[in-house]
């Protein structure tokens, strides 16, 4: 059974902001911003599997990421096109603010 992913029209701003209000999930956003697909287990090092599952579910169910099976692992990718269609400029603004804060 495939996990739930909201359709583009079902993505709500409050859910996206709630999911990205967590610093760990913001780190995930930054890693996925390159546009590629990443194995779930390689994105956050040193985090327990149950904690990762919690974060992936929050991001997936809010509409921030796609999570798809690939053999014995799951791949994550940012739903940038859908998010930009629903909330133009939001992802770029978040990434930009993260770069400014990192200085």
C-alpha positions as CSV (number, residue, x, y, z in Angstrom):
1,X,0.0,0.0,0.0
2,X,1.3,3.4,-0.9
3,X,1.4,6.2,1.7
4,X,-1.0,9.1,1.5
5,X,0.0,12.1,-0.5
6,X,-2.4,15.0,-0.8
7,X,-3.2,16.2,-4.3
8,X,-2.0,19.6,-5.3
9,X,-5.4,21.1,-4.5
10,X,-5.5,19.5,-1.1
11,X,-2.2,21.1,0.1
12,X,-3.0,23.7,2.7
13,X,-0.6,26.5,3.8
14,X,-1.2,25.9,7.5
15,X,-0.2,22.2,7.1
16,X,3.0,23.1,5.1
17,X,4.0,25.8,7.7
18,X,3.3,23.4,10.6
19,X,5.5,20.7,9.0
20,X,8.3,23.2,8.2
21,X,8.1,24.8,11.6
22,X,10.4,22.1,12.9
23,X,14.2,22.7,12.5
24,X,14.9,19.1,11.6
25,X,12.3,19.2,8.8
26,X,13.8,22.5,7.6
27,X,17.1,20.7,7.3
28,X,15.4,18.1,5.2
29,X,13.9,20.8,3.0
30,X,17.4,22.3,2.4
31,X,18.8,18.8,1.4
32,X,15.9,18.1,-1.0
33,X,16.1,21.6,-2.6
34,X,18.5,20.3,-5.2
35,X,15.6,18.7,-7.0
36,X,16.8,15.1,-6.8
37,X,15.4,12.0,-5.1
38,X,17.2,10.9,-2.0
39,X,17.0,7.6,0.0
40,X,15.2,8.3,3.2
41,X,18.0,6.8,5.3
42,X,20.7,9.1,3.9
43,X,19.1,12.5,4.5
44,X,19.5,12.8,8.3
45,X,22.4,11.1,10.0
46,X,22.3,10.0,13.6
47,X,18.5,10.1,13.9
48,X,16.5,7.0,15.0
49,X,14.4,5.2,12.5
50,X,11.2,5.9,14.5
51,X,12.0,9.7,14.6
52,X,12.7,9.7,10.8
53,X,9.4,7.9,10.2
54,X,7.6,10.7,12.1
55,X,9.3,13.5,10.2
56,X,8.7,11.8,6.8
57,X,5.1,11.4,7.6
58,X,4.7,15.0,8.6
59,X,6.4,16.2,5.4
60,X,4.5,13.8,3.2
61,X,1.0,14.3,4.6
62,X,1.4,18.1,4.5
63,X,2.3,17.9,0.8
64,X,5.9,19.0,1.1
65,X,7.5,15.8,-0.2
66,X,6.9,12.8,-2.4
67,X,7.8,9.5,-0.9
68,X,8.1,6.6,-3.3
69,X,9.3,3.0,-3.0
70,X,12.3,2.0,-4.9
71,X,13.3,-1.6,-4.2
72,X,13.8,-2.0,-0.5
73,X,14.1,1.7,0.3
74,X,12.0,4.8,0.0
75,X,13.0,7.9,-1.9
76,X,12.1,11.4,-0.9
77,X,11.8,14.4,-3.2
78,X,10.6,17.9,-2.8
79,X,7.2,18.8,-4.3
80,X,8.5,22.1,-5.5
81,X,6.3,22.4,-8.6
82,X,3.1,21.7,-6.5
83,X,4.2,24.0,-3.7
84,X,5.1,26.8,-6.1
85,X,1.7,26.4,-7.9
86,X,-0.1,26.7,-4.5
87,X,2.1,29.2,-2.7
88,X,4.4,31.0,-5.2
89,X,7.8,32.0,-3.8
90,X,7.3,30.2,-0.4
91,X,10.0,27.6,-0.8
92,X,12.5,30.0,-2.3
93,X,11.8,32.5,0.6
94,X,12.3,29.8,3.2
95,X,15.5,28.6,1.6
96,X,16.8,32.1,1.3
97,X,16.1,32.9,4.9
98,X,17.9,29.7,5.9
99,X,21.0,30.8,4.0
100,X,20.9,34.3,5.7
101,X,20.6,32.7,9.1
102,X,23.5,30.4,8.4
103,X,25.9,33.3,8.0
